[in-house]
Amino acid sequence: MTSLRPRGAALYRERIRDQELRGRNFPDHVFEHLPTMARLHAANRYDRLTHDIETITGRPATSVRDFVARQAELRRATKADGRF
């Protein structure tokens, strides 16, 4: 994967913001928040790990992948039972 220089990445984020987000009629706070989140992700500011869930619940946290897969299983089961 090719790494973008910081200014190139900033220009890319600005283009996405202006071309993709502006026309979606997001509320102003959401429109401003999405590029902020993109910048924070690019800087690995969301790259965190904590064991708090396991400490509180006594079991490990569920990964997003496992959570989504489980929800899909529940939807299929509910649909098969005629409850969907």
N, C-alpha and C positions, 0 to 999 in steps of 0.2 A: 504494500500500500504506500502510495506516495504521500509524503507529509507536505502540507501547505505551510508557507511562511505565515506568520501571524497576520500581517497586513492582507495577504491573499485570503486567509480565512475570514477576516473581518469584512472584506469586500463581498465574499460569497454570502455571508450571513445577512449583510445589508440587501443584497439582491434578492435573496429568498424572502426576507421581510417585505420588501417593496413589491415584488412580483407575485408572491404566493399568499402572504398573510393579509395584506391590505384589503384585498377584494373579498375576504371572507366575512366581513362585518362583525369581527370580534369586538366585544366591549374594549374600550381604551386600555383598561388595566391588563386585560388578557393579551392584547396586541403588544404591549410593552413587555409583559412578563415572558412570553415565549422566546424572544431573542436573548433575554437575560439568562434564561435557563440554558439556551444553546451555548452561550459564552461560558457559563459555569461548567457545563459538561465538557466543553473543549479544554478547560483548564483542570479537569479531573476533580472539581470541587464536590461532586456527588459521589466520588469513589470512596465510600466509607463502609466500614464493617463494625457491627456491634453485636454483642451477645446478650443484650438486654431482654430480647423476646424470650430466649431460652431461660434466662434467669427468672423472669416473671412467670412464664407459663409452665416451665419444667420440661419443655420439649423444643427442639430446634425450630427456627423460623422456616416457613415454606418459601421456596423460591418462586419467583414470578412464573417461570415455566411450569412448575408443578401446580400452582394455583390455577392457571389458565386451563391446563389439561384437566384438572379436577372439575372445574366449572363446566367444561365441555361434556365430561362424563355425566354430570348431574343433569344437564340440559337434555342429553340423549335419553337418559333413564326417565326423566319426567315426561318427555314427549312420547316415549314408548308406552307409558302408563296412561296416556290420554290426559295428563294434567297440564300440558303445555299449550 
